[in-house]
Amino acid sequence: MRAAASVLAIACLTVGCAGLPELVPNAEPADSAGLMARCRGIQPHRAFRAVHAIDAALPMDQVSSLIGASLVDPEQRRYRAVLMSVEGLTLFDATASPAGLVVHRAVPPLDDPDFGPGLMADVALALLPPAGERPLVGALPDGRSACRYPQADGGVVDLLPAAHDAPTRIDRYDQDHHPIRRVVLGPATGPLGLAGRIVLSAPGLAGYRLELTLLEAEAVTPTDELFTP
Amino acid sequence: MSASRASIAGLLAVLVAGPAAAAAAGASGPVWARSFESIRQAAAGVKTVQARFTQEKHLKILAKPLVSTGRFAFSAPDSIRWEYEAPVRSVLLMNRGKLSRFAFRDGAWVADAAGRVEAMRVVVAEIQGWLTGRFEQSKTFSPALEPGARPKVVLTPADPALADFIQRIVLTLADRPGELESIEIVESPSARTLLRFEHSRLNAALEPGAFEPPR
């Protein structure tokens, strides 16, 4: 029990256990417009493909090195993600779009029904602009500016553009407004503006931490064929 | 040490070391590609092998393959070090039959959970099986030896369910006995992995601790 409390405390330190923080709207429309523009610039709005080295810290002190390839079409809100072992074994391959999730390949134990939706949601949070056209913009209690995107499932996504000494951050809350993911983005690199390093944390006893290092990326014409097996 | 493991490792050595390994085993060109039995015989004189490799991962969503490089070491009868140096540092070890994997992070080597993933164990076990030359006894793959200027051993899944994950594996041998040109693992029409070996050294002294967990 004490160990569980310790893990929870560490998770809280990492991701935060408070509920959804209050967002105080900006008083000046010009400030809001500027902040929205900064939020829109966090993730690419043109289609791209990218390859990341992934260091995963999993429950029970397990770690694993993987390679991820992704194809992202922000305009259509569709994306494909492939997870590979360093040795080249394709462990997971799926496409997500507004029409749903299609798993092309899932090697056990990654064929667990919960794994695919969870992984694809993480990919979307890190690489796609949040769903929703009209965010609320303002300041959080700690003074950081944020764009708040209410989600269809009742959850919330906060985008926090980089501040003076704080990196760009994405916080996701569930429908009960509990924090469920935090993504910290390093400085953008290359013409696409993708973060060179991404750290995604999931709190809780079954929590995990993924560190993604960008290996290569390029713009792409997102044909339908690329999203099929 | 079982005879089968010794045979596995010896055959692997011949495949990676190339013609020198075959020569050391006393094989001749035409005989090398004639049967699986001749492959096993060619491995008899190999004690150690070191080589570099280049791995290409071809995926439909990538415009060009993802290239990884590393080095390979083998010591008879059953110790293997399969080390990736770029773009991700990783070491797969089989030391006297025990499989483990290590990842390099934050300046240190740490045990990697992927070594415990069942799929990894299956793959390594199958690699061992291929390299014993006992292809006909495999319950997983059906083998075919295709002679020619570049002889090939083509392995296809015996279980249709496995074909969902691996459609075929092609070991391409060079025209000289014992020399392996490449290993191709075809997962699907849009996903395959190609491994090429080069700069092999046969029966040279290995670095101390080559098959121990990296530090």
Interface residues (C-beta under 8 A of the other chain):
Chain A: R49 V51 A53 D55 A56 L58 Q62 V63 S64 S65 L66 I67 A69 S70 L71 R80 V82 M84 S85 V86 E87 G88 L89 T90 L91 D93 R105 V107 P108 P109 L215 E218 V220 L226 P229
Chain B: Q55 K57 L59 K60 I61 L62 A63 L66 S68 W82 Y84 P87 V88 R89 S90 L92 A103 F104 R105 V110 A111 D112 A113 A114 R116 V117 E118 A119 M120 V123 D164 F165 I185 E187 S188 P189 S190 A191 T193 L195
